[in-house]
């Protein structure tokens, strides 16, 4: 991380009668900056301006001389950006968001192709070459556009810190995104709502805590990360309809409020997973493992002999490298659902024989949100679905809530 320069002293340059400060430059050099006639309001204002720029600059020498382009390589700009990203992309409690991981994946092709080249020389053709590397990797069009956008954001930040000329970012901004049907990049099929019968077929093959996650998300339409983070302390149970305000959510950094209404059915599910402490999570891998071991011990038929206890104690690892987490993540939640679907299909194959069974299609937790939105829209309309999902705009909700084909058929039958 670059060292923050110290505040230079305002002093008199006796031979010229001007105010002067000495600032650190690149490579350990030092230079004098003249501010005007000593002890005048104009020189004091100029001193305040320079000090303010030094306080916010990553490389002080570039702040004081923005006309001269830097010779930083792309890799050096990325090192400086990571120092910024590590501080910036954090939640209110200090934990990192998912953005650093997304930037890491987005910048891999850039580092591979242009890491050693001067950053100020990276232009539109270079960005297109990075994009072609992403296409060759098999990424879908929408993901490529998002990750190319992150590359541009790095150079926008670098231009704001005067690590590269502003013209470098302006040139990169001229590269348009890939358009549907006009590129070799593939468009994935739209995310469909998971049918209720598929969910019901999967539930018996899930552990209790993951089953609770699925049931609550299916009933409320929460995002996977929101349901994983549920704690009693975040839920207002004073009324007949509970109100859950996630401590962290997608638009929290923009100051937006998020309230999830929880009805009687979801309340009944949550009641079975209430943790000992209100600050603990409703659904916890650690508690799931403890409950599993307790149930297995209770079902044990043979008594525990001293030799068994001694052997188990000898095998038990005092400090295992990986302990069960306190809560599920969106990733671990999705993996658990995927493994359950695989178990369903293995059971069906074992009962019917290979090639003679109807496999259960794989589905992911975010499809539960789509299913909830579709059902709400069908029964109560688009505005109700928008409120249930917590969207600011109805056009975003339409991505999640499938249109009611039955309503269109009714209109055609009565009018057409």
C-alpha positions in Angstrom: 0.0 0.0 0.0 1.5 3.4 -0.9 2.8 5.5 2.0 0.7 8.6 2.8 2.9 11.6 2.3 3.4 13.8 5.4 2.0 17.4 5.4 4.8 19.7 4.1 5.6 22.9 6.1 4.7 26.3 4.8 7.9 28.4 4.9 9.6 31.4 3.4 12.1 31.2 0.5 14.3 34.2 1.4 16.0 34.8 -2.0 12.7 35.2 -3.8 10.3 36.2 -1.0 7.9 33.5 -2.0 6.2 30.8 0.0 7.6 27.3 -0.7 6.9 23.7 0.4 9.0 20.6 -0.2 7.2 17.5 -1.3 8.3 13.9 -1.9 8.5 12.7 -5.5 8.9 9.3 -7.2 11.9 7.2 -6.4 12.6 9.0 -3.1 13.3 12.4 -4.8 12.2 15.7 -3.3 11.1 18.9 -5.0 10.1 22.5 -4.1 6.7 23.9 -5.0 6.4 27.7 -5.0 3.0 29.1 -3.9 3.3 32.9 -4.5 4.3 35.8 -2.3 4.9 34.7 1.3 2.2 35.1 3.9 -0.5 36.4 1.5 -4.0 35.0 1.2 -3.4 33.7 -2.3 -0.3 31.7 -1.2 -2.2 30.4 1.8 -5.1 29.2 -0.4 -2.6 27.6 -2.8 -1.0 25.9 0.2 -4.3 24.5 1.3 -5.1 23.2 -2.2 -1.8 21.3 -2.5 -2.1 19.8 1.0 -5.6 18.6 0.2 -4.4 17.0 -3.0 -1.5 15.3 -1.2 -4.0 13.9 1.4 -6.1 12.1 -1.2 -3.4 11.2 -3.7 -2.0 7.7 -4.0 1.2 9.0 -5.7 1.9 12.5 -4.5 4.2 13.5 -7.4 1.5 12.8 -10.0 -1.0 15.0 -8.1 1.4 18.0 -8.2 2.3 17.5 -11.9 -0.8 16.2 -13.7 0.5 17.2 -17.2 3.4 14.8 -17.2 2.1 11.2 -17.9 3.3 8.4 -15.7 5.3 5.4 -16.7 3.5 3.0 -14.4 2.8 -0.4 -15.9 -0.7 -2.0 -15.8 0.5 -4.3 -13.1 1.6 -1.4 -10.9 -1.8 0.4 -11.4 -3.5 -2.8 -10.4 -1.4 -3.0 -7.2 -2.5 0.5 -6.3 -6.1 -0.3 -7.2 -6.1 -3.4 -4.9 -5.0 -1.2 -2.0 -8.0 1.0 -2.7 -10.4 -1.9 -3.3 -9.5 -3.6 -0.1 -10.6 -0.6 1.9 -13.6 0.5 -0.3 -15.5 -2.7 -1.0 -16.5 -3.5 2.6 -19.8 -3.8 4.4 -20.7 -1.7 7.5 -19.3 -4.4 9.8 -15.9 -4.4 8.0 -16.3 -7.7 6.1 -15.4 -7.6 2.4 -18.1 -7.8 -0.2 -18.1 -10.0 -3.3 -16.7 -7.2 -5.5 -13.0 -8.0 -4.9 -13.5 -11.5 -6.1 -15.3 -10.3 -9.2 -12.5 -7.8 -9.9 -10.0 -10.6 -9.5 -11.7 -12.7 -12.2 -12.2 -9.7 -14.4 -8.6 -8.6 -14.4 -6.9 -12.0 -15.0 -7.0 -11.6 -18.9 -5.8 -8.0 -18.5 -2.8 -9.1 -16.4 -2.0 -12.0 -18.7 -1.9 -9.9 -21.9 -0.9 -6.4 -20.8 0.4 -6.5 -17.2 4.0 -5.6 -18.3 3.0 -2.7 -20.6 2.7 1.0 -19.8 -0.8 1.7 -18.4 -1.1 5.0 -20.4 -0.7 3.1 -23.6 -3.6 0.7 -22.9 -6.3 1.7 -25.4 -9.5 0.5 -27.1 -7.7 -2.1 -29.2 -6.1 -3.6 -26.0 -9.5 -3.7 -24.3 -11.0 -5.5 -27.3 -8.1 -8.0 -27.2 -8.8 -8.6 -23.5 -12.5 -9.0 -24.4 -11.6 -11.6 -27.1 -9.7 -13.6 -24.5 -12.9 -13.6 -22.4 -14.9 -14.8 -25.3 -12.3 -17.6 -26.0 -12.7 -18.7 -22.3 -16.3 -19.4 -23.0 -17.8 -16.7 -20.8 -21.3 -15.6 -21.7 -22.0 -12.2 -23.3 -23.6 -10.6 -20.3 -20.7 -11.7 -18.0 -18.2 -10.4 -20.5 -19.8 -7.0 -20.6 -19.9 -6.8 -16.8 -16.2 -7.7 -16.5 -15.1 -5.4 -19.3 -16.9 -2.7 -17.4 -14.9 -3.5 -14.3 -11.7 -3.2 -16.3 -12.9 0.3 -17.3 -13.7 1.1 -13.7 -10.1 0.4 -12.7 -8.8 2.9 -15.3 -11.4 5.4 -14.3 -10.2 5.1 -10.7 -6.5 5.4 -11.9 -7.4 8.6 -13.9 -9.1 10.1 -10.9 -5.9 9.4 -8.9 -3.8 10.8 -11.8 -1.9 7.6 -12.3 -2.9 7.6 -16.0 -4.0 10.5 -18.2 -7.7 11.1 -18.3 -7.6 10.5 -22.1 -6.7 6.8 -21.4 -10.0 6.2 -19.6 -11.9 8.3 -22.2 -10.6 6.2 -25.0 -11.6 3.0 -23.2 -15.1 4.4 -22.7 -15.6 4.4 -26.5 -15.6 0.6 -26.6 -19.3 -0.5 -26.7 -20.6 -3.6 -25.1 -21.3 -6.8 -27.0 -24.7 -6.9 -28.5 -27.0 -9.9 -28.5 -26.8 -11.9 -31.8 -23.8 -9.9 -33.1 -21.0 -11.6 -31.3 -19.5 -15.1 -30.9 -20.1 -14.9 -27.1 -23.1 -17.1 -26.1 -26.2 -15.9 -24.4 -27.3 -18.2 -21.6 -30.9 -19.2 -21.4 -33.0 -17.0 -19.1 -33.4 -18.1 -15.5 -36.8 -19.8 -15.1 -38.7 -20.2 -11.9 -38.3 -23.6 -10.4 -41.5 -25.6 -10.4 -43.0 -26.3 -7.0 -43.0 -30.1 -7.7 -39.2 -30.0 -8.2 -38.7 -28.3 -4.9 -41.0 -30.8 -3.1 -39.0 -33.7 -4.7 -35.7 -32.3 -3.4 -36.7 -31.4 0.2 -36.5 -35.0 1.6 -32.9 -35.2 0.4 -31.8 -32.0 2.2 -30.5 -31.6 5.7 -32.9 -29.9 8.1 -31.2 -26.5 8.0 -30.9 -26.4 4.2 -34.5 -27.6 4.0 -35.5 -24.6 6.2 -33.5 -22.3 3.9 -35.4 -23.5 0.9 -38.8 -23.4 2.5 -38.4 -19.9 3.9 -36.9 -18.5 0.7 -39.7 -20.1 -1.4 -42.3 -18.5 0.9 -40.8 -15.0 1.1 -38.8 -14.5 -2.2 -35.7 -13.4 -0.4 -32.3 -13.4 -2.1 -30.2 -16.4 -1.1 -27.7 -14.3 0.8 -30.5 -12.6 2.7 -32.1 -15.8 3.9 -28.6 -17.2 4.9 -28.0 -14.1 7.1 -31.3 -14.2 9.0 -31.0 -13.6 12.7 -33.7 -13.1 15.4 -32.2 -9.8 16.3 -33.0 -8.5 12.7 -36.6 -9.7 12.8 -39.4 -7.6 14.3 -41.9 -10.1 15.7 -44.2 -7.6 17.4 -47.0 -7.8 14.8 -48.9 -10.7 13.2 -46.7 -10.3 10.1 -43.0 -10.2 11.0 -40.6 -7.7 9.4 -37.1 -8.8 8.6 -34.5 -6.0 7.9 -31.3 -7.6 6.7 -28.2 -6.1 8.2 -26.5 -6.4 4.8 -28.3 -6.4 1.4 -27.6 -5.6 -2.2 -28.4 -1.9 -2.1 -27.4 -1.2 1.5 -24.3 0.8 0.3 -26.7 3.2 -1.4 -28.6 3.9 1.7 -31.7 1.9 0.6 -33.9 0.2 3.2 -34.9 -3.5 2.7 -37.8 -5.0 4.6 -39.0 -8.6 4.0 -42.5 -9.4 5.3 -42.8 -12.9 6.8 -46.2 -14.5 7.0 -47.5 -17.3 9.2 -46.1 -20.2 7.1 -42.6 -18.9 7.1 -42.9 -18.0 10.8 -43.7 -21.6 11.6 -40.6 -22.8 9.7 -38.4 -20.3 11.5 -39.8 -21.2 14.9 -38.1 -24.6 14.6 -34.7 -23.1 14.0 -34.6 -20.3 16.6 -31.0 -20.2 17.9 -30.1 -19.9 21.6 -28.9 -16.3 21.1 -30.8 -13.6 19.1 -27.5 -12.6 17.5 -26.9 -16.2 16.1 -28.2 -17.2 12.7 -31.4 -19.2 12.2 -29.7 -21.6 9.8 -26.2 -22.7 10.9 -23.9 -25.4 9.6 -22.3 -25.6 13.0 -25.6 -26.3 14.7 -26.6 -28.7 12.0 -23.5 -30.8 12.6 -24.0 -30.7 16.4 -27.7 -31.7 15.9 -26.6 -34.5 13.6 -24.2 -35.9 16.1 -26.7 -35.6 19.0 -29.3 -37.5 17.0 -26.9 -40.2 16.0 -25.8 -40.6 19.6 -29.4 -40.8 20.8 -30.1 -43.5 18.2 -27.1 -45.6 19.2 -28.1 -49.0 20.5 -24.9 -50.4 21.9 -23.4 -48.8 25.0 -20.2 -46.8 24.9 -17.4 -48.8 26.3 -14.3 -47.2 27.7 -12.2 -48.6 24.9 -14.6 -46.9 22.3 -14.3 -43.6 24.1 -10.5 -43.8 24.2 -10.3 -44.7 20.6 -12.6 -41.9 19.5 -10.7 -39.4 21.6 -7.4 -40.5 20.0 -8.9 -40.1 16.5 -10.5 -36.7 17.1 -8.5 -33.8 15.8 -7.8 -31.2 18.5 -7.7 -28.3 16.1 -9.2 -29.2 12.7 -8.3 -27.0 9.8 -11.9 -26.6 8.8 -14.6 -26.1 11.3 -18.3 -25.8 10.4 -19.2 -22.2 9.8 -21.7 -20.2 11.8 -23.9 -19.5 8.8 -24.4 -20.7 5.3 -23.3 -18.6 2.3 -25.1 -18.3 -1.0 -22.4 -20.5 -2.5 -22.6 -23.3 0.2 -26.4 -23.1 0.1 -26.3 -23.6 -3.7 -23.9 -26.5 -3.4 -26.1 -28.2 -0.9 -29.1 -28.0 -3.2 -27.1 -29.3 -6.1 -25.9 -32.3 -4.1 -29.5 -33.0 -3.1 -30.7 -33.0 -6.7 -27.9 -35.5 -7.5 -29.0 -37.8 -4.7 -32.6 -37.6 -6.0 -31.4 -38.7 -9.5 -29.2 -41.5 -8.0 -32.2 -42.8 -6.1 -34.5 -42.7 -9.2 -31.8 -44.4 -11.3 -31.4 -47.1 -8.6 -35.1 -47.8 -8.5 -35.9 -47.7 -12.3 -32.5 -48.5 -13.8 -30.1 -46.5 -16.0 -31.8 -44.8 -18.9 -35.3 -45.7 -17.7 -36.0 -42.9 -15.3 -37.1 -39.2 -15.5 -34.2 -37.2 -14.0 -35.0 -34.2 -11.9 -33.6 -31.1 -13.5 -30.9 -29.2 -11.6 -32.1 -26.0 -10.0 -30.5 -23.2 -7.9 -31.7 -21.2 -4.9 -32.1 -18.0 -7.0 -34.8 -19.8 -9.0 -36.9 -19.9 -5.8 -37.0 -16.1 -5.9 -38.2 -16.2 -9.5 -40.8 -18.7 -8.5 -42.1 -16.6 -5.7 -42.2 -13.5 -7.9 -44.1 -15.3 -10.6 -46.7 -16.6 -8.1 -47.2 -13.1 -6.5 -47.6 -11.5 -9.9 -50.1 -14.1 -11.0 -52.2 -13.6 -7.9 -51.7 -9.9 -7.0 -50.2 -8.2 -10.0 -46.9 -6.6 -11.0 -46.8 -3.9 -8.3 -47.3 -6.5 -5.5 -44.4 -8.5 -7.0 -42.2 -5.4 -7.1 -42.9 -4.7 -3.4 -42.3 -8.3 -2.4 -38.9 -8.5 -4.1 -37.8 -5.0 -2.9 -37.3 -3.6 -6.4 -37.3 0.1 -7.1 -38.4 -0.3 -10.7 -41.1 -2.5 -12.1 -39.0 -3.3 -15.2 -36.5 -5.1 -12.9 -39.3 -7.2 -11.4 -40.4 -8.4 -14.8 -37.1 -10.1 -15.2 -38.0 -12.2 -12.1 -41.7 -12.6 -12.5 -42.9 -14.5 -15.5 -45.8 -13.1 -17.4 -49.2 -14.6 -16.8 -49.9 -16.6 -19.9 -53.3 -17.6 -18.5 -54.3 -14.0 -18.4 -53.3 -13.4 -22.0 -55.3 -16.5 -23.0 -58.4 -15.2 -21.1 -58.1 -11.8 -22.9 -57.8 -13.5 -26.3 -60.8 -15.7 -25.5 -63.0 -12.8 -24.6 -61.8 -10.2 -27.0 -60.0 -11.8 -29.9 
